[in-house]
């Protein structure tokens, strides 16, 4: 909100802000106000790419979409781009503690690497670190994203222990996000460190499986969590919102099994739900899924 609101006002642009997401309200606002720049979260990209209601509205005014708050799969970006005829659909990344944007995909290069969060913004240092040894990782190697720069906060007010846990002595902020960078210096977010599923010691990112699941033509939305498994330690379980009533659990399991490594298979099962619980910012509330 800080970036979107103040940068728009600084540029003299009109800002259309909605109190909450409601499909008709959202689509009506874009159509009525001819909104050309849309800043949203991944669940709304899914909505724009897959929901039949979208076809009832003229959204040709949209010329740029920026997504943040959670990882977004490249296939989903391409599906939304094809449906909306919008060339610029890109990701950005940051945290409240980093004021907030640290990475962004240049608009002119938005088609190059749709799954990437882009490159670091000016005056921002970024490195990828092994979360257990704190050793710096190389190109293509996954680890925790660390950030340093004038945009990083000084600390949490009156919480010295929390500050020490997330900011190193030499000023690096531990984001808690797992990712990597490629040979061109573009970064990719895999998932939150604390949300990784450990299958026989191997790491499985829920966001990776979620991005795959929503590419299925009969799936409207999906979320993945780890559940206890006596043999594996943990196993991925998918919660799926059907787009087609004929969808069966076995079909979902086979769809995933045919596209990922064995340790990422949905051994924890598939459960169908009416909706995926999410926060106001669009993040999946995995703790609520564990209560189902």
Phi, psi and omega in degrees: 000320180301310182293310184296311184293305188286324178292325179291316179295322178299325181275357180078024181268154173280137180247127176252113183243133181253143182292334181193168179272122168226129187311308182294319180298315181297309182291321178298319182297316179298314182292317184292314185266002180054049182296123183258338176239121185241124178249112187220182180249163184309320179302330178281333172295318176301315179301312181294328183279332192235338188283133181296335181300331183301328182293345182274357185237149175271105181248022183294347179289338184290123177243349179206134175234130175242131182245143177208184175087338180198158179298149181229125182289144181298323179298323180291321176300314181294323179295317179293319180298317181293320183287318185271350184057038181252116184290323186258098170235115188223167178249156173223163184215147176173178180221162175305320183290349181245016166072028340249338189283131176241335181224147175203147175276124176302134184304324183289346182243019188295340180271350187293307185220083189298339181271353185275150172273359175098209184245157180298145176284168184302145177069015180246123175264138181223139172216161179250129190233141173296120186293345181262322184254347184066016176280142181289133180268159182259182180308128177083350181269134183277149177185187179280138177281125174246143184228141177219140179165175181293345180276348182282137182299161175281332181157177177273131183301122176062023178230071184298323180294316179297323179294315180296327181289337185245348178237124181284169181299331180261020168091008178277133178264125178276114186282335186081005179254140178264136179191191179204173175232155181260187185292344178263002180083015176272141184255155181223134177260130179268308180181178173286139181304317184285350182259358179297140179265130181260107180252104183052040179085351178267142184269135176237125180269118178307320183299326179296314180290324178296319179296325178289315183301318184286356173277350177289134186295341181258005182248126179271325181199161182200155174216152182229137174226168175265138177236153182298139178218125186299324184274322188257348188092295172223158177216146179289135173236135181255136171251123192235135172261120183287141168260339180225127186295345182279353182295136179238158182304316183298323179297321178293314180300318181290326179298316180288315184300330181279358187231353182225169178295159188301322183290351178261002179296155184278063180295332179285355176099179179230131176235135178267134181228163180284328181202153175270123180293131183220156176282174179298333180272000176095004180279141180292131179268084186294331180297329179286328177296325181291345179268352181286000000 
